[in-house]
Amino acid sequence: MCEFTERIFSEGKAEGRAEGEVSANYAAAKRMLLKGNNSLQDIAEFTNLPLSKI
């Protein structure tokens, strides 16, 4: 693969990984909210999501 193609592929992979991580954090926050055992602040801290998004 040429250098340009490798760079584009690598950047796309990193973006996909980051999007997947955020998606997993939202899913975890949803499960924590449904369980009802954690404060919003705790959920934000555990999931690395902003409090405004929870």
Backbone atoms as SQL, in Angstrom:
CREATE TABLE atoms (id INTEGER PRIMARY KEY, chain TEXT, resi INTEGER, resn TEXT, atom TEXT, x REAL, y REAL, z REAL);
INSERT INTO atoms VALUES
  (1, 'A', 1, 'MET', 'N', 0.842, -1.186, 0.000),
  (2, 'A', 1, 'MET', 'CA', 0.000, 0.000, 0.000),
  (3, 'A', 1, 'MET', 'C', 0.881, 1.240, 0.000),
  (4, 'A', 2, 'CYS', 'N', 0.416, 2.274, -0.664),
  (5, 'A', 2, 'CYS', 'CA', 1.184, 3.507, -0.653),
  (6, 'A', 2, 'CYS', 'C', 0.994, 4.214, 0.695),
  (7, 'A', 3, 'GLU', 'N', 1.881, 5.116, 0.967),
  (8, 'A', 3, 'GLU', 'CA', 1.873, 5.818, 2.261),
  (9, 'A', 3, 'GLU', 'C', 0.551, 6.546, 2.505),
  (10, 'A', 4, 'PHE', 'N', 0.008, 7.197, 1.487),
  (11, 'A', 4, 'PHE', 'CA', -1.244, 7.938, 1.623),
  (12, 'A', 4, 'PHE', 'C', -2.386, 6.993, 1.999),
  (13, 'A', 5, 'THR', 'N', -2.484, 5.889, 1.291),
  (14, 'A', 5, 'THR', 'CA', -3.543, 4.920, 1.559),
  (15, 'A', 5, 'THR', 'C', -3.416, 4.355, 2.966),
  (16, 'A', 6, 'GLU', 'N', -2.215, 4.034, 3.374),
  (17, 'A', 6, 'GLU', 'CA', -1.988, 3.515, 4.724),
  (18, 'A', 6, 'GLU', 'C', -2.418, 4.535, 5.777),
  (19, 'A', 7, 'ARG', 'N', -2.108, 5.801, 5.549),
  (20, 'A', 7, 'ARG', 'CA', -2.460, 6.842, 6.504),
  (21, 'A', 7, 'ARG', 'C', -3.974, 7.003, 6.595),
  (22, 'A', 8, 'ILE', 'N', -4.661, 7.024, 5.467),
  (23, 'A', 8, 'ILE', 'CA', -6.123, 7.147, 5.442),
  (24, 'A', 8, 'ILE', 'C', -6.750, 5.948, 6.151),
  (25, 'A', 9, 'PHE', 'N', -6.268, 4.752, 5.869),
  (26, 'A', 9, 'PHE', 'CA', -6.784, 3.544, 6.490),
  (27, 'A', 9, 'PHE', 'C', -6.580, 3.596, 8.004),
  (28, 'A', 10, 'SER', 'N', -5.403, 4.014, 8.425),
  (29, 'A', 10, 'SER', 'CA', -5.085, 4.089, 9.850),
  (30, 'A', 10, 'SER', 'C', -5.954, 5.117, 10.565),
  (31, 'A', 11, 'GLU', 'N', -6.148, 6.276, 9.943),
  (32, 'A', 11, 'GLU', 'CA', -6.994, 7.314, 10.537),
  (33, 'A', 11, 'GLU', 'C', -8.440, 6.849, 10.637),
  (34, 'A', 12, 'GLY', 'N', -8.933, 6.187, 9.613),
  (35, 'A', 12, 'GLY', 'CA', -10.299, 5.667, 9.628),
  (36, 'A', 12, 'GLY', 'C', -10.491, 4.632, 10.709),
  (37, 'A', 13, 'LYS', 'N', -9.494, 3.801, 10.893),
  (38, 'A', 13, 'LYS', 'CA', -9.542, 2.772, 11.931),
  (39, 'A', 13, 'LYS', 'C', -9.599, 3.417, 13.316),
  (40, 'A', 14, 'ALA', 'N', -8.796, 4.436, 13.525),
  (41, 'A', 14, 'ALA', 'CA', -8.776, 5.129, 14.816),
  (42, 'A', 14, 'ALA', 'C', -10.107, 5.828, 15.073),
  (43, 'A', 15, 'GLU', 'N', -10.679, 6.441, 14.045),
  (44, 'A', 15, 'GLU', 'CA', -11.984, 7.095, 14.197),
  (45, 'A', 15, 'GLU', 'C', -13.056, 6.082, 14.549),
  (46, 'A', 16, 'GLY', 'N', -13.043, 4.960, 13.873),
  (47, 'A', 16, 'GLY', 'CA', -14.021, 3.907, 14.146),
  (48, 'A', 16, 'GLY', 'C', -13.892, 3.373, 15.556),
  (49, 'A', 17, 'ARG', 'N', -12.676, 3.217, 16.007),
  (50, 'A', 17, 'ARG', 'CA', -12.427, 2.732, 17.366),
  (51, 'A', 17, 'ARG', 'C', -12.949, 3.745, 18.384),
  (52, 'A', 18, 'ALA', 'N', -12.703, 5.019, 18.152),
  (53, 'A', 18, 'ALA', 'CA', -13.164, 6.068, 19.069),
  (54, 'A', 18, 'ALA', 'C', -14.691, 6.128, 19.103),
  (55, 'A', 19, 'GLU', 'N', -15.324, 6.012, 17.943),
  (56, 'A', 19, 'GLU', 'CA', -16.789, 6.019, 17.892),
  (57, 'A', 19, 'GLU', 'C', -17.362, 4.823, 18.626),
  (58, 'A', 20, 'GLY', 'N', -16.735, 3.678, 18.475),
  (59, 'A', 20, 'GLY', 'CA', -17.182, 2.482, 19.170),
  (60, 'A', 20, 'GLY', 'C', -17.063, 2.612, 20.675),
  (61, 'A', 21, 'GLU', 'N', -15.992, 3.253, 21.114),
  (62, 'A', 21, 'GLU', 'CA', -15.777, 3.460, 22.546),
  (63, 'A', 21, 'GLU', 'C', -16.852, 4.376, 23.129),
  (64, 'A', 22, 'VAL', 'N', -17.165, 5.450, 22.429),
  (65, 'A', 22, 'VAL', 'CA', -18.203, 6.370, 22.894),
  (66, 'A', 22, 'VAL', 'C', -19.554, 5.662, 22.934),
  (67, 'A', 23, 'SER', 'N', -19.830, 4.878, 21.911),
  (68, 'A', 23, 'SER', 'CA', -21.084, 4.131, 21.861),
  (69, 'A', 23, 'SER', 'C', -21.189, 3.165, 23.039),
  (70, 'A', 24, 'ALA', 'N', -20.107, 2.492, 23.349),
  (71, 'A', 24, 'ALA', 'CA', -20.086, 1.566, 24.486),
  (72, 'A', 24, 'ALA', 'C', -20.278, 2.325, 25.796),
  (73, 'A', 25, 'ASN', 'N', -19.712, 3.517, 25.904),
  (74, 'A', 25, 'ASN', 'CA', -19.873, 4.311, 27.122),
  (75, 'A', 25, 'ASN', 'C', -21.322, 4.752, 27.303),
  (76, 'A', 26, 'TYR', 'N', -21.991, 5.118, 26.209),
  (77, 'A', 26, 'TYR', 'CA', -23.410, 5.481, 26.298),
  (78, 'A', 26, 'TYR', 'C', -24.249, 4.277, 26.716),
  (79, 'A', 27, 'ALA', 'N', -23.929, 3.116, 26.180),
  (80, 'A', 27, 'ALA', 'CA', -24.664, 1.903, 26.549),
  (81, 'A', 27, 'ALA', 'C', -24.465, 1.590, 28.033),
  (82, 'A', 28, 'ALA', 'N', -23.249, 1.752, 28.516),
  (83, 'A', 28, 'ALA', 'CA', -22.972, 1.513, 29.933),
  (84, 'A', 28, 'ALA', 'C', -23.727, 2.514, 30.803),
  (85, 'A', 29, 'ALA', 'N', -23.750, 3.782, 30.382),
  (86, 'A', 29, 'ALA', 'CA', -24.465, 4.810, 31.140),
  (87, 'A', 29, 'ALA', 'C', -25.958, 4.482, 31.200),
  (88, 'A', 30, 'LYS', 'N', -26.496, 4.013, 30.084),
  (89, 'A', 30, 'LYS', 'CA', -27.915, 3.654, 30.054),
  (90, 'A', 30, 'LYS', 'C', -28.204, 2.511, 31.024),
  (91, 'A', 31, 'ARG', 'N', -27.354, 1.498, 31.024),
  (92, 'A', 31, 'ARG', 'CA', -27.553, 0.378, 31.953),
  (93, 'A', 31, 'ARG', 'C', -27.451, 0.844, 33.404),
  (94, 'A', 32, 'MET', 'N', -26.508, 1.723, 33.685),
  (95, 'A', 32, 'MET', 'CA', -26.343, 2.231, 35.044),
  (96, 'A', 32, 'MET', 'C', -27.556, 3.045, 35.472),
  (97, 'A', 33, 'LEU', 'N', -28.109, 3.855, 34.547),
  (98, 'A', 33, 'LEU', 'CA', -29.310, 4.639, 34.862),
  (99, 'A', 33, 'LEU', 'C', -30.502, 3.727, 35.142),
  (100, 'A', 34, 'LEU', 'N', -30.652, 2.693, 34.327),
  (101, 'A', 34, 'LEU', 'CA', -31.773, 1.773, 34.511),
  (102, 'A', 34, 'LEU', 'C', -31.670, 1.012, 35.834),
  (103, 'A', 35, 'LYS', 'N', -30.460, 0.717, 36.235),
  (104, 'A', 35, 'LYS', 'CA', -30.246, 0.017, 37.493),
  (105, 'A', 35, 'LYS', 'C', -30.556, 0.926, 38.685),
  (106, 'A', 36, 'GLY', 'N', -30.263, 2.211, 38.548),
  (107, 'A', 36, 'GLY', 'CA', -30.627, 3.190, 39.559),
  (108, 'A', 36, 'GLY', 'C', -29.760, 3.230, 40.802),
  (109, 'A', 37, 'ASN', 'N', -28.602, 2.605, 40.770),
  (110, 'A', 37, 'ASN', 'CA', -27.746, 2.561, 41.963),
  (111, 'A', 37, 'ASN', 'C', -26.678, 3.647, 41.989),
  (112, 'A', 38, 'ASN', 'N', -26.523, 4.399, 40.926),
  (113, 'A', 38, 'ASN', 'CA', -25.437, 5.371, 40.827),
  (114, 'A', 38, 'ASN', 'C', -25.977, 6.779, 40.612),
  (115, 'A', 39, 'SER', 'N', -25.233, 7.758, 41.107),
  (116, 'A', 39, 'SER', 'CA', -25.598, 9.150, 40.860),
  (117, 'A', 39, 'SER', 'C', -25.170, 9.525, 39.442),
  (118, 'A', 40, 'LEU', 'N', -25.729, 10.594, 38.934),
  (119, 'A', 40, 'LEU', 'CA', -25.353, 11.067, 37.601),
  (120, 'A', 40, 'LEU', 'C', -23.871, 11.416, 37.546),
  (121, 'A', 41, 'GLN', 'N', -23.360, 11.981, 38.615),
  (122, 'A', 41, 'GLN', 'CA', -21.946, 12.332, 38.673),
  (123, 'A', 41, 'GLN', 'C', -21.071, 11.075, 38.599),
  (124, 'A', 42, 'ASP', 'N', -21.477, 10.023, 39.310),
  (125, 'A', 42, 'ASP', 'CA', -20.721, 8.770, 39.262),
  (126, 'A', 42, 'ASP', 'C', -20.729, 8.181, 37.856),
  (127, 'A', 43, 'ILE', 'N', -21.883, 8.195, 37.230),
  (128, 'A', 43, 'ILE', 'CA', -21.994, 7.648, 35.878),
  (129, 'A', 43, 'ILE', 'C', -21.099, 8.421, 34.915),
  (130, 'A', 44, 'ALA', 'N', -21.108, 9.736, 35.021),
  (131, 'A', 44, 'ALA', 'CA', -20.250, 10.566, 34.174),
  (132, 'A', 44, 'ALA', 'C', -18.784, 10.233, 34.405),
  (133, 'A', 45, 'GLU', 'N', -18.415, 10.054, 35.650),
  (134, 'A', 45, 'GLU', 'CA', -17.026, 9.734, 35.976),
  (135, 'A', 45, 'GLU', 'C', -16.632, 8.354, 35.445),
  (136, 'A', 46, 'PHE', 'N', -17.486, 7.360, 35.631),
  (137, 'A', 46, 'PHE', 'CA', -17.167, 5.991, 35.228),
  (138, 'A', 46, 'PHE', 'C', -17.133, 5.826, 33.711),
  (139, 'A', 47, 'THR', 'N', -17.962, 6.569, 32.999),
  (140, 'A', 47, 'THR', 'CA', -18.076, 6.395, 31.557),
  (141, 'A', 47, 'THR', 'C', -17.290, 7.422, 30.749),
  (142, 'A', 48, 'ASN', 'N', -16.703, 8.405, 31.417),
  (143, 'A', 48, 'ASN', 'CA', -15.974, 9.485, 30.750),
  (144, 'A', 48, 'ASN', 'C', -16.867, 10.264, 29.788),
  (145, 'A', 49, 'LEU', 'N', -18.153, 10.357, 30.123),
  (146, 'A', 49, 'LEU', 'CA', -19.091, 11.158, 29.350),
  (147, 'A', 49, 'LEU', 'C', -19.376, 12.445, 30.110),
  (148, 'A', 50, 'PRO', 'N', -19.661, 13.538, 29.390),
  (149, 'A', 50, 'PRO', 'CA', -20.015, 14.773, 30.083),
  (150, 'A', 50, 'PRO', 'C', -21.350, 14.631, 30.793),
  (151, 'A', 51, 'LEU', 'N', -21.454, 15.235, 31.938),
  (152, 'A', 51, 'LEU', 'CA', -22.680, 15.173, 32.744),
  (153, 'A', 51, 'LEU', 'C', -23.882, 15.653, 31.936),
  (154, 'A', 52, 'SER', 'N', -23.682, 16.614, 31.071),
  (155, 'A', 52, 'SER', 'CA', -24.787, 17.151, 30.269),
  (156, 'A', 52, 'SER', 'C', -25.343, 16.125, 29.278),
  (157, 'A', 53, 'LYS', 'N', -24.598, 15.092, 28.971),
  (158, 'A', 53, 'LYS', 'CA', -25.043, 14.075, 28.016),
  (159, 'A', 53, 'LYS', 'C', -25.726, 12.887, 28.692),
  (160, 'A', 54, 'ILE', 'N', -25.688, 12.838, 30.002),
  (161, 'A', 54, 'ILE', 'CA', -26.263, 11.694, 30.728),
  (162, 'A', 54, 'ILE', 'C', -27.709, 11.926, 31.071);
